[in-house]
Amino acid sequence: MNLAEQEKPRAFGTGLIALDLVTSANLNLPILAWAGGTCGNVLSILAYLGWESYPIARMNGDPASERVKADMSRWGVKLDFASCEPTSHTPIIIQEIRRGRDGSPTHRFSWSCPRCGQWLPSFRPVTRHAVDVVGDEIKRAQVFFLDRVSRAALTLAARAADAGAIIMFEPAGKSDPKLFAEALQLAHIVKYADQRLSDADGAMTSGTATVLEVQTTGIQGLRYRHRLAEHPSDWVHLPAVSAPQLVDNCGSGDWCSAGLLSKIAPAGLSGLRSANIEHLTDALRYGQALAAWNCAFEGARGGMYAVERERFDDLIGKILDGCLGGPIPGLKVVAEETVSCPACPPAMHGRPERSHNSPLRRKMLSRRVA
């Protein structure tokens, strides 16, 4: 029985869910407007892989949130809890992909409007109201994902854990030390790139629930340790899976997280605790293959728009076997409406920017949004 023929596993999550405005290195392509942010990407990818995904957020109906919701709906993400009160503007992140002289890609992020220069909306955590709205639905989760800490997020995580869900914490930074420490105590899977956390004895201490700790190390791959037995294992290194093509590596960590969860988490915490080393390694390797595949496309989830879902599994299998190299068919985009900055006066929408005439701003002003 495959995933489509049985009840789908469910993932709930809260954290950074944003609108990514991606300017391609190809000047002939329009600006790409997709749901993004770590939490937004992981939940969207899990939906693509056959899960039911439920973001818990504060989208207020502004153009950015409507674009995010439309994009997530395209992949089957459930939006029941995406507009919890008090609602707020959806974060907007401007991303510019460039090519170096040697052809290697670089990815630049900006959080200010290219027209008016004002800061674009930033992340705001859910509040206690979200806890009340989600209610007992959180008990249906096999996974609860968070990448930002807040009191409400941790309350939701604790309730999901009590019901047998895997809590995955992928910290963006240490933020509030007390809440950060509480998140580490709750989380069963902790994944991070920050060497400082590893240097401070990592997540797998005597007071935490951590079963799997993963540290990504860029082109060197990742290392992990587990607590499937009574005591933590030694660190194990997994070299990176070779990418068939390096176009842009943004979002590859999110693909790795989603791929890992898709293989190790369908049965919730009981399934994780009963896993053996081979199962765990295969799940991590699958996540690495998804990360490598993602490098062939621009944007954090560009491959989802470029490749038919029916071909996806075959391509990933070939990457795992080491027999896929060279370009994968490129993006197919359709121009849609522009998403305006909430800080811009209406009269400025569509006008040139007032200052800071950078290449990024010129592109943002002259190119369509897809």
C-alpha positions as CSV (number, residue, x, y, z in Angstrom):
1,M,0.0,0.0,0.0
2,N,1.5,3.3,-1.0
3,L,1.0,6.7,0.7
4,A,-1.8,7.7,-1.6
5,E,-3.8,4.6,-0.7
6,Q,-3.7,5.0,3.0
7,E,-4.4,7.8,5.5
8,K,-1.9,10.5,4.9
9,P,0.4,11.4,7.8
10,R,0.0,14.9,9.1
11,A,2.5,17.6,9.8
12,F,1.7,20.8,11.6
13,G,4.1,23.7,11.9
14,T,4.7,27.2,12.8
15,G,7.6,29.6,12.2
16,L,8.8,31.6,9.2
17,I,6.3,31.4,6.4
18,A,7.1,34.2,3.9
19,L,6.6,35.3,0.4
20,D,9.9,34.8,-1.6
21,L,10.4,37.3,-4.5
22,V,13.2,35.7,-6.5
23,T,15.0,37.5,-9.2
24,S,16.6,35.0,-11.6
25,A,20.2,35.3,-12.9
26,N,18.5,34.9,-16.3
27,L,17.4,38.4,-17.1
28,N,14.7,37.1,-19.5
29,L,12.7,35.5,-16.6
30,P,10.2,37.4,-14.6
31,I,10.4,37.7,-10.8
32,L,9.2,34.5,-9.2
33,A,6.8,34.8,-6.3
34,W,6.5,31.7,-4.1
35,A,5.7,30.7,-0.6
36,G,9.0,30.5,1.4
37,G,10.6,30.6,4.7
38,T,12.0,27.5,6.4
39,C,8.6,26.4,7.9
40,G,6.7,27.3,4.8
41,N,9.1,25.4,2.6
42,V,9.2,22.3,4.7
43,L,5.4,22.1,5.0
44,S,5.0,22.7,1.2
45,I,7.5,20.0,0.4
46,L,5.9,17.5,2.7
47,A,2.6,18.2,0.9
48,Y,4.3,17.6,-2.4
49,L,5.6,14.3,-1.0
50,G,2.1,13.2,0.0
51,W,1.5,14.5,3.5
52,E,-1.2,16.6,4.9
53,S,0.5,19.9,6.0
54,Y,-1.0,22.5,8.2
55,P,0.8,25.8,8.7
56,I,-0.2,27.8,11.8
57,A,0.3,31.5,11.0
58,R,-1.2,35.0,11.2
59,M,-1.8,35.8,7.5
60,N,-4.1,38.9,7.3
61,G,-5.3,38.8,3.7
62,D,-2.8,41.3,2.3
63,P,-1.5,40.6,-1.3
64,A,1.6,38.8,0.0
65,S,-0.4,36.4,2.2
66,E,-2.9,35.8,-0.6
67,R,0.0,34.9,-2.9
68,V,1.5,32.6,-0.3
69,K,-1.8,30.8,0.3
70,A,-2.5,30.4,-3.4
71,D,0.9,28.9,-3.9
72,M,0.6,26.5,-0.9
73,S,-2.9,25.5,-2.0
74,R,-1.4,24.5,-5.4
75,W,0.5,21.8,-3.6
76,G,-2.3,20.7,-1.3
77,V,-1.3,22.5,1.9
78,K,-4.2,22.8,4.3
79,L,-4.9,26.4,5.3
80,D,-7.3,25.9,8.2
81,F,-5.0,27.6,10.7
82,A,-3.1,30.0,8.4
83,S,-5.0,33.2,9.5
84,C,-5.0,33.0,13.3
85,E,-5.9,36.2,15.2
86,P,-4.4,38.7,15.7
87,T,-3.5,38.6,12.0
88,S,-0.4,40.4,10.6
89,H,1.3,41.2,7.4
90,T,3.1,38.3,5.8
91,P,6.9,38.5,5.7
92,I,8.4,39.3,2.3
93,I,12.0,38.3,1.4
94,I,13.6,39.5,-1.7
95,Q,16.2,37.2,-3.2
96,E,18.6,37.8,-6.0
97,I,20.5,35.1,-7.8
98,R,23.7,36.1,-9.5
99,R,26.5,34.4,-11.3
100,G,30.2,34.9,-10.5
101,R,32.8,35.2,-13.1
102,D,33.4,31.5,-12.9
103,G,29.7,30.8,-13.3
104,S,29.1,29.8,-9.7
105,P,25.8,31.0,-8.2
106,T,25.4,33.4,-5.3
107,H,22.2,34.2,-3.4
108,R,21.6,37.6,-1.9
109,F,18.7,38.4,0.5
110,S,17.1,41.7,1.1
111,W,14.4,42.7,3.6
112,S,13.7,46.2,2.3
113,C,11.4,47.5,-0.4
114,P,13.2,48.3,-3.7
115,R,10.8,51.2,-4.3
116,C,10.4,53.1,-1.0
117,G,13.4,51.7,0.9
118,Q,11.3,50.8,3.9
119,W,11.7,47.6,5.8
120,L,9.4,44.9,4.5
121,P,7.1,43.0,6.9
122,S,9.1,40.6,9.2
123,F,8.2,37.5,11.1
124,R,5.7,37.7,14.0
125,P,5.0,34.6,16.1
126,V,1.6,33.2,16.7
127,T,-0.1,33.9,20.0
128,R,-2.2,32.1,22.5
129,H,-5.2,32.5,20.2
130,A,-3.6,30.1,17.8
131,V,-3.4,27.5,20.5
132,D,-7.1,27.8,21.1
133,V,-8.0,27.7,17.4
134,V,-5.9,24.6,16.7
135,G,-7.2,22.9,19.8
136,D,-7.4,19.2,19.7
137,E,-6.5,19.0,16.0
138,I,-2.9,19.1,17.0
139,K,-3.3,15.6,18.5
140,R,-3.7,14.3,14.9
141,A,-0.2,15.2,14.0
142,Q,2.7,12.8,13.4
143,V,5.1,15.8,13.1
144,F,5.2,19.3,14.6
145,F,7.8,21.5,13.0
146,L,9.1,24.8,14.3
147,D,12.0,27.1,13.4
148,R,11.2,30.0,15.6
149,V,10.4,29.9,19.3
150,S,7.6,31.6,21.2
151,R,5.4,30.7,24.1
152,A,2.5,29.7,21.9
153,A,4.7,27.7,19.5
154,L,6.1,25.7,22.5
155,T,2.7,25.1,23.9
156,L,1.5,23.7,20.6
157,A,4.7,21.6,20.4
158,A,4.2,20.2,23.9
159,R,0.6,19.2,23.1
160,A,1.7,17.5,19.9
161,A,4.4,15.6,21.7
162,D,2.0,14.4,24.4
163,A,-0.1,12.9,21.6
164,G,2.8,11.0,20.1
165,A,4.1,13.4,17.4
166,I,7.7,14.0,16.5
167,I,8.8,17.5,17.3
168,M,11.4,18.8,14.9
169,F,13.2,22.0,15.8
170,E,15.4,23.7,13.2
171,P,16.6,26.9,15.0
172,A,17.3,30.0,13.0
173,G,19.2,31.5,15.9
174,K,19.3,31.3,19.7
175,S,16.8,34.2,20.3
176,D,15.2,34.1,23.8
177,P,17.6,31.8,25.8
178,K,14.8,30.4,28.0
179,L,12.5,29.6,25.2
180,F,15.3,28.2,23.1
181,A,16.3,25.9,26.0
182,E,12.7,24.8,26.3
183,A,12.5,24.0,22.6
184,L,15.7,21.8,22.9
185,Q,14.1,20.0,25.8
186,L,11.0,19.2,23.8
187,A,12.4,18.4,20.4
188,H,13.0,14.8,19.2
189,I,14.8,15.9,16.1
190,V,17.1,18.9,16.2
191,K,18.8,20.0,12.9
192,Y,21.1,23.0,12.6
193,A,24.1,24.5,10.8
194,D,25.4,26.6,13.6
195,Q,28.7,25.3,14.9
196,R,28.2,27.1,18.2
197,L,25.4,24.8,19.2
198,S,27.5,21.8,18.6
199,D,30.4,23.3,20.5
200,A,28.1,23.8,23.5
201,D,27.5,20.0,23.7
202,G,24.7,20.2,21.1
203,A,21.1,19.2,21.7
204,M,21.5,15.6,23.0
205,T,22.0,16.3,26.7
206,S,20.6,14.4,29.7
207,G,17.7,16.8,30.0
208,T,16.4,16.7,26.5
209,A,14.0,14.4,24.5
210,T,16.3,14.5,21.5
211,V,16.5,11.2,19.6
212,L,18.3,12.5,16.5
213,E,20.7,15.5,16.2
214,V,21.8,16.6,12.8
215,Q,24.4,19.2,12.0
216,T,24.8,20.2,8.4
217,T,28.2,21.1,7.1
218,G,27.6,22.5,3.6
219,I,29.5,20.8,0.8
220,Q,31.0,18.4,3.3
221,G,27.6,16.9,3.9
222,L,26.3,16.4,7.4
223,R,27.0,14.6,10.7
224,Y,24.5,13.1,13.0
225,R,24.2,11.2,16.3
226,H,21.2,9.4,17.7
227,R,19.8,8.0,20.9
228,L,18.0,4.9,19.7
229,A,19.7,3.0,22.5
230,E,20.0,4.1,26.1
231,H,23.0,6.3,25.5
232,P,23.9,8.8,22.7
233,S,25.9,7.4,19.8
234,D,29.1,8.8,18.5
235,W,28.9,11.3,15.6
236,V,28.5,9.8,12.2
237,H,29.5,11.6,9.0
238,L,27.5,11.4,5.8
239,P,29.2,13.0,2.8
240,A,27.1,15.2,0.5
241,V,25.2,13.6,-2.4
242,S,26.5,15.0,-5.7
243,A,24.2,17.6,-7.3
244,P,23.4,16.9,-11.0
245,Q,23.7,20.7,-11.6
246,L,24.6,23.7,-9.4
247,V,22.2,26.5,-10.3
248,D,21.2,27.7,-6.8
249,N,21.5,26.0,-3.4
250,C,18.9,28.1,-1.5
251,G,16.4,25.9,0.2
252,S,18.4,22.7,0.0
253,G,18.4,22.4,3.8
254,D,14.6,22.6,3.8
255,W,14.5,19.8,1.3
256,C,16.8,17.7,3.4
257,S,14.5,18.2,6.5
258,A,11.4,17.4,4.6
259,G,12.9,14.3,3.0
260,L,14.1,13.1,6.3
261,L,10.7,13.5,7.9
262,S,8.9,11.9,5.0
263,K,10.9,8.7,5.5
264,I,11.3,8.6,9.3
265,A,8.2,10.2,10.7
266,P,4.9,8.8,9.1
267,A,4.3,6.7,12.3
268,G,5.1,9.6,14.7
269,L,7.4,9.3,17.7
270,S,6.9,5.5,18.1
271,G,8.1,4.9,14.6
272,L,11.2,7.1,15.2
273,R,12.1,5.3,18.4
274,S,11.7,1.9,16.8
275,A,13.8,2.7,13.8
276,N,17.2,1.0,13.3
277,I,20.4,2.6,12.2
278,E,19.9,1.5,8.6
279,H,16.5,3.1,8.4
280,L,17.8,6.3,10.0
281,T,20.7,6.5,7.6
282,D,18.5,5.8,4.6
283,A,16.2,8.6,5.6
284,L,19.0,11.1,6.0
285,R,20.5,10.0,2.7
286,Y,17.1,10.5,1.0
287,G,17.0,14.0,2.5
288,Q,20.5,14.7,1.1
289,A,19.4,13.5,-2.4
290,L,16.4,15.9,-2.3
291,A,18.8,18.7,-1.3
292,A,21.1,17.8,-4.2
293,W,18.2,17.7,-6.7
294,N,17.0,21.2,-5.5
295,C,20.4,22.7,-6.5
296,A,19.5,22.2,-10.1
297,F,16.8,24.9,-9.9
298,E,16.5,28.6,-8.9
299,G,14.6,29.4,-5.8
300,A,14.1,27.3,-2.6
301,R,11.5,25.0,-4.3
302,G,12.0,25.8,-8.0
303,G,12.0,22.1,-9.0
304,M,8.4,21.6,-7.9
305,Y,7.3,24.0,-10.7
306,A,9.7,22.6,-13.3
307,V,9.3,18.8,-13.0
308,E,6.2,16.8,-13.2
309,R,5.5,15.0,-9.9
310,E,5.5,11.6,-11.8
311,R,9.1,12.1,-12.8
312,F,10.3,13.2,-9.4
313,D,10.8,9.8,-7.8
314,D,12.7,8.5,-10.8
315,L,15.1,11.5,-10.8
316,I,15.8,11.1,-7.0
317,G,16.5,7.4,-7.5
318,K,19.0,8.3,-10.2
319,I,20.7,10.9,-8.0
320,L,21.0,8.3,-5.2
321,D,22.4,5.8,-7.6
322,G,24.9,8.4,-8.9
323,C,23.8,8.2,-12.5
324,L,22.1,11.6,-13.0
325,G,24.3,14.4,-14.2
326,G,23.9,17.5,-16.3
327,P,21.0,19.9,-16.7
328,I,17.4,19.1,-15.7
329,P,14.6,20.8,-17.7
330,G,14.3,24.5,-16.7
331,L,11.6,26.5,-15.2
332,K,8.2,27.2,-16.8
333,V,6.7,30.3,-15.4
334,V,3.5,32.3,-16.0
335,A,3.4,36.0,-15.3
336,E,0.8,37.1,-12.7
337,E,0.0,40.2,-10.7
338,T,2.7,42.2,-8.8
339,V,2.8,42.1,-5.0
340,S,3.2,45.6,-3.6
341,C,5.1,46.7,-0.5
342,P,2.7,47.4,2.4
343,A,4.7,50.5,3.3
344,C,4.6,52.1,-0.1
345,P,2.0,54.8,-0.5
346,P,-0.5,53.7,-3.2
347,A,0.8,56.4,-5.6
348,M,4.2,54.8,-5.6
349,H,3.1,51.4,-6.7
350,G,4.5,51.0,-10.2
351,R,6.8,54.0,-10.0
352,P,10.6,54.0,-10.0
353,E,12.3,53.9,-6.6
354,R,13.4,57.1,-5.0
355,S,16.9,56.0,-4.1
356,H,19.4,53.2,-3.9
357,N,19.5,52.4,-7.6
358,S,21.1,49.0,-7.2
359,P,21.0,46.2,-9.8
360,L,18.5,44.3,-7.6
361,R,16.2,47.3,-7.4
362,R,16.3,48.0,-11.1
363,K,15.4,44.3,-11.7
364,M,12.6,44.4,-9.2
365,L,11.1,47.5,-10.9
366,S,11.5,46.5,-14.5
367,R,10.5,42.8,-14.5
368,R,7.2,41.0,-14.2
369,V,6.2,38.9,-11.2
370,A,5.4,35.3,-11.9
